[in-house]
Amino acid sequence: MSSEVVIQASALSKAYLIYAKPQDRLKQMLLRWRRYYREYWAVQNIDLSITRGQTVALIGRNGSGKSTLLQMIAGTLQPSAGSLKVVGRVAPLLELGAGFNPEFTGRENVRLSAAILGLTDAQIAEREASILEFSGIGDFVDQPVKTYSSGMYARLAFAVAAHVDADVLIVDEILAVGDAAFAQKCMRYIRKFREQGTILFVSHDIAAVNALCDHAIWMDKGRIRQAGTAKDISLAYQASLQAESDGQTLFIEGRRREVPTLVKDARRDMISGSDKRNQIEVFEFDPNAPSFGAGGAKIIDVRILDRNGSILPLIEGGEELTVEVTCKAHNELYSPIVGFLLRDRLGQNIFGDNTYLSHSATPIAIPAGDTFRAQFTFQMPYMPSGDYSIAAALAEGTQNEHRQHHWVDDALIFHCRSSHVTHGIIGLPMADIQLIHES
């Protein structure tokens, strides 16, 4: 990643003037020494430094100032105070079809948008066919865009942005529209763009934030509330949302261990196999992992067990195992739900489950002070080489309405040393694979 700063903001602020009555606008024009408005500061005192190659997420509730900040960076809004410097060409995907003329055809809007974003006539002519092919809107290209669906707007806007040699790409929830195939095409482009460009990404999809971004900024009421790695900020933001829905919360501070303690296994020297064997080292439960919750109960251990209930410090893809989550109730629990999520190193959820459906008809009450466990037995899929973690959660209520008592991020970490899986997120154990030749 380059150390060149491409976006630099200092005390950046944006205020809107709010008039109580329409006639107050006229009064303000005529009587400039008096104030007939009140100021609403959508963004206040933002200090920001983003380098080339960074992928930065902006997260926060609606109305927190994310879009206003992006519009100032894109140049479509002028700041009210502070300074802002942006180096290079910016391709903004802020509002659906922003800059499109509804009376123009798709083809005409491609030429218009590309020209606004800085392409010459020769460059537009050279790339027009590729842009239209990328958008995939077919015969609608020569129809007025006012007849387009929201998905077609998104396709055309993204196709233009993908062909203007931008230095900074701004994506504001535009991937929430359109079909799954086109969304995947956009994600592939974004991942490739990350190799040389800077991305500002706004989304309420925390999994997408963790998958795409290395840095995140949490905005709240027009200010930066917290900034850091995408994983840390996503966890803090989720904890805040849970606190608001619960009415109260106890945030349990945690720290990330630099080097997890490896459980020693006497069998390790005996285990041998090919260089493609799906061997996975399991590390100990980290009681100090980052976590949050209301505190009515706490997760005190997470383990992986074999069929006999023995701890497995070394597992293999394809074998049957049990994930066991042990909890302690501080208060009486009337309908506890325990669950887990397996995540890759980018924080993407691969799979998981919880106890709700198994006990929704006959909820189990847990007295205060008691310890209880949840066990999930399944056949482990084959994992690509790399690092993984298990997040464990303990709630009370239903899947739709519940109180989060304890969520532990990176409760259990494991490392897959070798694998035959080269494509996809996981590999499934196959009951049978045959190649049949019929003459």
NUMARVEX-302695 format. One line per 5 residues: number of its first residue (from 1); for each residue x, y, z of C-alpha. Coordinates in Angstrom, 2 decimals, always signed. Layout:
<nodes>
NUM	X:Y:Z; ... $
</nodes>
This chain:
<nodes>
1	+0.00:+0.00:+0.00; +1.35:+3.44:-0.95; +1.98:+6.14:+1.65; +0.75:+8.83:-0.76; -2.18:+10.71:+0.76 $
6	-5.02:+11.06:-1.76; -7.74:+12.45:+0.55; -6.87:+14.96:+3.27; -9.51:+16.75:+5.33; -9.07:+19.10:+8.26 $
11	-11.97:+20.39:+10.39; -14.24:+19.67:+7.41; -17.83:+20.77:+8.06; -21.08:+21.22:+6.17; -24.09:+23.22:+7.37 $
16	-27.54:+23.50:+5.83; -29.74:+26.53:+6.40; -33.20:+25.59:+7.65; -36.01:+28.12:+7.16; -39.22:+27.81:+9.18 $
21	-41.34:+29.47:+6.46; -40.84:+29.99:+2.71; -41.07:+33.77:+3.06; -38.09:+33.73:+5.41; -35.85:+33.00:+2.45 $
26	-36.90:+36.27:+0.82; -36.45:+38.15:+4.10; -32.93:+36.76:+4.40; -32.06:+37.98:+0.90; -33.30:+41.48:+1.66 $
31	-32.26:+41.82:+5.29; -28.85:+40.15:+5.32; -27.88:+41.55:+8.74; -30.64:+39.54:+10.41; -30.93:+35.75:+10.69 $
36	-34.16:+34.06:+9.60; -32.77:+30.54:+9.58; -31.21:+27.97:+11.85; -28.12:+25.98:+10.99; -28.11:+22.21:+10.75 $
41	-24.59:+20.82:+10.75; -24.71:+17.56:+8.78; -20.93:+17.12:+9.11; -18.73:+18.71:+11.78; -14.97:+18.91:+12.29 $
46	-13.92:+15.87:+10.26; -10.19:+15.18:+10.22; -9.29:+12.55:+7.67; -6.21:+11.18:+5.93; -6.60:+8.34:+3.41 $
51	-3.69:+6.95:+1.41; -3.58:+5.40:-2.04; -4.62:+1.76:-2.02; -6.72:+1.94:+1.12; -10.27:+0.59:+1.13 $
56	-12.21:+2.54:+3.74; -15.76:+1.86:+4.91; -18.06:+4.54:+6.27; -20.61:+3.04:+8.62; -23.30:+4.56:+10.80 $
61	-27.02:+5.08:+11.05; -29.04:+6.93:+8.42; -28.56:+10.66:+8.94; -25.11:+10.30:+10.49; -23.45:+12.37:+7.73 $
66	-21.90:+9.61:+5.61; -23.40:+10.64:+2.28; -22.78:+14.35:+2.92; -19.10:+13.64:+3.57; -18.84:+11.57:+0.39 $
71	-20.53:+14.26:-1.68; -17.95:+16.81:-0.49; -15.11:+14.42:-1.38; -16.73:+13.83:-4.79; -17.00:+17.58:-5.36 $
76	-20.79:+17.71:-5.67; -21.11:+19.64:-2.39; -19.03:+22.56:-1.18; -17.89:+22.52:+2.47; -19.11:+25.26:+4.82 $
81	-15.87:+25.23:+6.79; -12.52:+23.47:+6.96; -10.23:+22.26:+4.19; -10.34:+19.31:+1.81; -7.77:+18.09:-0.71 $
86	-8.39:+15.21:-3.11; -5.66:+13.97:-5.46; -6.60:+12.32:-8.74; -9.84:+11.52:-10.56; -12.86:+10.61:-8.45 $
91	-15.58:+8.29:-9.75; -18.61:+8.71:-7.47; -21.48:+6.23:-7.28; -23.51:+8.22:-4.79; -27.11:+8.49:-5.80 $
96	-28.78:+6.25:-8.32; -28.30:+7.79:-11.73; -26.99:+11.10:-10.35; -25.97:+13.20:-13.34; -28.20:+11.29:-15.78 $
101	-30.64:+13.25:-17.91; -33.92:+11.31:-17.79; -34.82:+12.40:-21.33; -31.53:+11.15:-22.79; -31.02:+7.55:-23.86 $
106	-28.66:+5.22:-22.02; -26.06:+5.67:-24.75; -26.30:+9.47:-24.58; -26.01:+9.41:-20.79; -22.93:+7.21:-21.01 $
111	-21.25:+9.85:-23.17; -22.42:+12.67:-20.91; -21.32:+10.99:-17.65; -17.97:+9.91:-19.06; -17.29:+13.47:-20.23 $
116	-18.22:+14.87:-16.79; -15.80:+12.38:-15.21; -12.98:+13.64:-17.42; -12.74:+11.38:-20.48; -11.95:+12.92:-23.84 $
121	-14.16:+12.41:-26.89; -11.64:+9.92:-28.28; -11.54:+7.96:-25.02; -15.34:+7.89:-24.83; -15.63:+6.58:-28.38 $
126	-12.98:+3.93:-27.67; -14.66:+2.67:-24.46; -18.35:+3.11:-25.24; -18.88:-0.44:-26.48; -17.12:-1.90:-23.44 $
131	-19.18:+0.26:-21.07; -22.45:-0.81:-22.65; -21.39:-4.47:-22.63; -20.47:-4.23:-18.94; -23.85:-2.70:-18.08 $
136	-25.72:-5.55:-19.78; -28.89:-3.51:-20.40; -29.26:-4.81:-23.97; -31.73:-3.11:-26.28; -32.66:-0.55:-23.62 $
141	-29.42:+1.29:-24.35; -31.21:+3.46:-26.92; -34.28:+4.07:-24.75; -34.69:+7.13:-22.47; -33.35:+6.34:-18.99 $
146	-36.63:+7.59:-17.45; -38.02:+4.21:-18.54; -35.28:+2.29:-16.67; -35.73:+0.33:-13.47; -33.55:+1.12:-10.44 $
151	-31.41:-1.91:-11.26; -30.78:-0.68:-14.81; -29.81:+2.75:-13.46; -27.29:+1.08:-11.18; -25.88:-1.05:-13.99 $
156	-25.31:+1.93:-16.26; -23.85:+4.16:-13.53; -21.42:+1.49:-12.34; -20.39:+0.58:-15.90; -19.36:+4.18:-16.58 $
161	-17.44:+4.48:-13.30; -15.59:+1.25:-14.05; -14.17:+2.66:-17.29; -12.93:+6.16:-16.42; -9.49:+5.27:-14.96 $
166	-10.42:+6.66:-11.55; -7.98:+7.07:-8.69; -10.74:+7.15:-6.08; -13.94:+5.10:-6.30; -16.85:+6.13:-4.07 $
171	-19.60:+3.53:-3.63; -22.65:+4.52:-1.57; -25.12:+1.61:-1.22; -25.50:+1.34:-5.01; -24.87:-2.41:-4.86 $
176	-28.09:-2.81:-2.86; -30.06:-2.69:-6.12; -29.81:-4.87:-9.19; -29.65:-8.61:-9.59; -27.22:-10.98:-7.92 $
181	-25.19:-11.66:-11.06; -24.47:-7.99:-11.67; -23.68:-7.42:-7.98; -21.07:-10.18:-8.23; -19.62:-8.54:-11.34 $
186	-19.35:-5.24:-9.45; -17.69:-6.94:-6.49; -15.11:-8.56:-8.77; -14.34:-5.16:-10.26; -14.05:-3.57:-6.80 $
191	-11.64:-6.27:-5.64; -9.47:-5.71:-8.71; -9.65:-1.91:-8.29; -8.35:-2.27:-4.72; -4.97:-3.33:-6.12 $
196	-4.14:+0.17:-7.35; -6.92:+2.58:-6.34; -8.59:+4.00:-3.24; -12.14:+3.02:-2.35; -14.64:+4.71:-0.06 $
201	-17.44:+2.27:+0.62; -20.73:+2.92:+2.40; -22.89:-0.04:+3.33; -25.12:-1.32:+6.13; -23.95:-4.84:+5.24 $
206	-21.29:-5.51:+7.89; -20.19:-8.74:+6.17; -19.46:-6.78:+2.97; -17.57:-4.15:+4.95; -15.36:-6.79:+6.57 $
211	-14.84:-8.60:+3.27; -13.85:-5.53:+1.24; -12.35:-2.99:+3.62; -9.18:-2.82:+5.67; -10.19:+0.35:+7.52 $
216	-13.50:+1.73:+8.78; -14.86:+5.04:+10.05; -17.93:+5.07:+12.28; -19.91:+8.29:+11.88; -22.48:+9.45:+14.39 $
221	-24.40:+12.76:+14.32; -22.06:+14.29:+11.77; -18.84:+13.45:+13.60; -16.32:+10.63:+13.57; -17.14:+8.53:+16.61 $
226	-14.45:+5.91:+16.09; -11.95:+4.82:+13.43; -9.73:+1.78:+13.09; -9.63:-1.62:+11.42; -12.83:-2.72:+9.70 $
231	-13.20:-5.66:+12.04; -12.83:-3.65:+15.27; -15.10:-0.81:+14.18; -17.77:-3.20:+12.87; -17.84:-4.96:+16.23 $
236	-18.11:-1.68:+18.14; -20.89:-0.47:+15.85; -22.86:-3.71:+16.21; -22.50:-3.47:+19.97; -23.91:+0.06:+19.89 $
241	-26.90:-1.01:+17.81; -27.56:-3.88:+20.20; -27.33:-1.51:+23.17; -29.94:+0.78:+21.65; -32.32:-2.10:+20.96 $
246	-31.85:-3.54:+24.47; -32.16:-0.21:+26.21; -29.02:-0.90:+28.21; -25.78:-2.77:+27.73; -22.56:-3.67:+29.41 $
251	-19.75:-3.38:+26.89; -17.12:-5.93:+27.79; -13.72:-4.66:+26.71; -11.37:-7.14:+25.09; -7.95:-7.40:+23.59 $
256	-6.69:-9.43:+20.65; -3.92:-11.88:+21.38; -0.90:-11.49:+19.15; +0.04:-15.18:+19.30; -2.67:-17.66:+20.39 $
261	-1.56:-20.46:+22.70; -1.46:-23.71:+20.74; -2.88:-26.74:+22.53; -0.21:-29.46:+22.46; -1.29:-32.80:+21.11 $
266	+0.59:-36.06:+21.61; -0.77:-37.41:+18.32; +0.73:-34.69:+16.18; +3.97:-36.51:+15.40; +1.96:-39.59:+14.47 $
271	-0.26:-37.78:+12.01; +1.06:-37.87:+8.50; -0.37:-37.49:+5.05; -0.02:-35.83:+1.73; +0.68:-32.14:+1.25 $
276	-3.01:-31.70:+0.36; -4.35:-33.12:+3.61; -6.84:-30.69:+5.16; -5.18:-30.31:+8.55; -6.50:-27.59:+10.84 $
281	-4.79:-26.49:+14.06; -7.20:-25.33:+16.77; -6.11:-22.79:+19.37; -7.44:-22.28:+22.88; -10.53:-20.27:+23.73 $
286	-9.59:-16.65:+24.32; -11.53:-15.30:+27.35; -10.19:-11.81:+26.61; -11.38:-11.69:+22.99; -13.35:-8.54:+22.01 $
291	-16.94:-8.93:+23.15; -20.10:-7.08:+24.07; -23.50:-7.72:+25.57; -26.00:-6.89:+28.28; -24.15:-9.08:+30.78 $
296	-27.06:-11.22:+32.03; -25.00:-14.27:+31.12; -21.53:-14.93:+29.79; -19.78:-17.34:+27.43; -16.97:-18.94:+29.44 $
301	-15.58:-21.49:+26.97; -15.72:-22.61:+23.35; -14.23:-25.98:+22.37; -14.12:-28.43:+19.47; -14.72:-32.04:+20.51 $
306	-14.56:-35.45:+18.89; -17.23:-38.16:+19.10; -16.03:-39.20:+22.56; -16.17:-35.67:+23.96; -12.39:-35.19:+23.95 $
311	-10.92:-31.84:+22.97; -9.59:-31.76:+19.41; -6.50:-29.56:+19.01; -6.08:-30.84:+15.46; -8.98:-31.51:+13.11 $
316	-9.40:-32.44:+9.48; -11.89:-31.45:+6.86; -14.51:-34.12:+6.33; -14.54:-35.49:+9.87; -17.45:-35.30:+12.30 $
321	-16.93:-32.94:+15.22; -18.81:-30.92:+17.81; -18.56:-27.21:+18.57; -19.39:-26.78:+22.25; -20.21:-23.38:+23.77 $
326	-20.28:-23.24:+27.58; -22.13:-20.40:+29.30; -22.83:-19.16:+32.82; -26.07:-17.39:+33.78; -25.66:-14.30:+35.98 $
331	-29.42:-13.65:+35.90; -32.26:-16.11:+35.38; -32.71:-16.88:+31.69; -36.15:-17.86:+30.37; -35.39:-18.68:+26.74 $
336	-31.65:-18.65:+26.00; -30.32:-18.93:+22.46; -26.71:-19.98:+21.87; -25.11:-19.82:+18.45; -21.84:-19.66:+16.55 $
341	-20.49:-18.33:+13.25; -17.45:-19.60:+11.39; -15.62:-16.74:+9.67; -12.65:-16.40:+7.37; -9.77:-13.98:+7.92 $
346	-11.74:-11.16:+6.25; -14.63:-11.59:+8.67; -16.96:-13.13:+6.10; -19.56:-15.45:+7.62; -19.06:-18.91:+6.11 $
351	-21.65:-20.85:+8.08; -23.14:-21.14:+11.55; -26.24:-22.09:+13.51; -28.01:-21.60:+16.82; -30.23:-23.49:+19.26 $
356	-33.47:-21.55:+18.69; -35.32:-23.92:+16.33; -34.40:-26.97:+18.39; -35.94:-25.50:+21.57; -38.50:-22.93:+20.37 $
361	-41.42:-25.21:+21.30; -39.95:-26.16:+24.68; -37.78:-23.29:+25.96; -35.33:-24.15:+28.74; -35.19:-21.87:+31.78 $
366	-31.74:-21.46:+33.36; -31.56:-20.34:+37.03; -29.11:-17.58:+37.96; -25.69:-18.97:+38.78; -26.05:-22.15:+36.69 $
371	-23.72:-23.25:+33.93; -25.10:-24.65:+30.67; -23.77:-25.79:+27.30; -24.80:-25.84:+23.66; -23.41:-28.47:+21.30 $
376	-23.43:-28.41:+17.49; -22.40:-31.66:+15.80; -21.70:-31.67:+12.07; -19.31:-32.88:+9.39; -16.56:-30.35:+8.96 $
381	-16.29:-29.08:+5.36; -12.91:-28.91:+3.66; -11.38:-25.49:+4.22; -9.00:-23.60:+1.93; -5.63:-22.84:+3.51 $
386	-5.66:-19.84:+5.82; -6.85:-18.50:+9.16; -10.38:-18.78:+10.52; -12.26:-17.92:+13.69; -15.46:-18.78:+15.51 $
391	-17.66:-16.04:+16.92; -19.98:-17.24:+19.69; -23.19:-15.57:+20.86; -25.60:-15.92:+23.78; -28.98:-14.21:+23.63 $
396	-32.43:-14.49:+25.20; -35.77:-14.37:+23.37; -36.44:-15.29:+19.74; -34.42:-15.04:+16.54; -36.29:-11.88:+15.53 $
401	-36.60:-10.25:+18.95; -33.90:-10.97:+21.48; -31.53:-9.44:+23.96; -27.84:-10.05:+23.33; -26.23:-11.04:+26.62 $
406	-22.78:-11.86:+25.29; -21.19:-11.83:+21.85; -17.56:-12.96:+21.62; -15.66:-12.17:+18.45; -12.70:-14.47:+17.60 $
411	-13.58:-16.74:+20.53; -11.73:-19.61:+18.91; -9.05:-19.26:+16.26; -7.73:-22.01:+14.00; -5.34:-22.30:+11.11 $
416	-5.68:-24.54:+8.06; -2.20:-25.58:+6.96; -2.93:-27.41:+3.73; -5.88:-28.10:+1.47; -6.98:-29.47:-1.88 $
421	-9.65:-26.73:-2.13; -8.57:-24.12:-4.69; -11.94:-22.57:-5.63; -14.83:-21.40:-3.51; -15.11:-20.58:+0.18 $
426	-15.36:-24.20:+1.37; -15.24:-27.71:-0.09; -17.95:-30.25:+0.69; -17.20:-33.88:+1.49; -18.40:-35.89:-1.47 $
431	-20.36:-39.13:-0.98; -19.20:-40.29:-4.40; -17.39:-38.89:-7.44; -17.32:-40.86:-10.71; -16.21:-40.35:-14.28 $
436	-18.37:-42.54:-16.49; -17.45:-43.33:-20.09; -20.36:-44.49:-22.21; -19.19:-45.84:-25.58 $
</nodes>
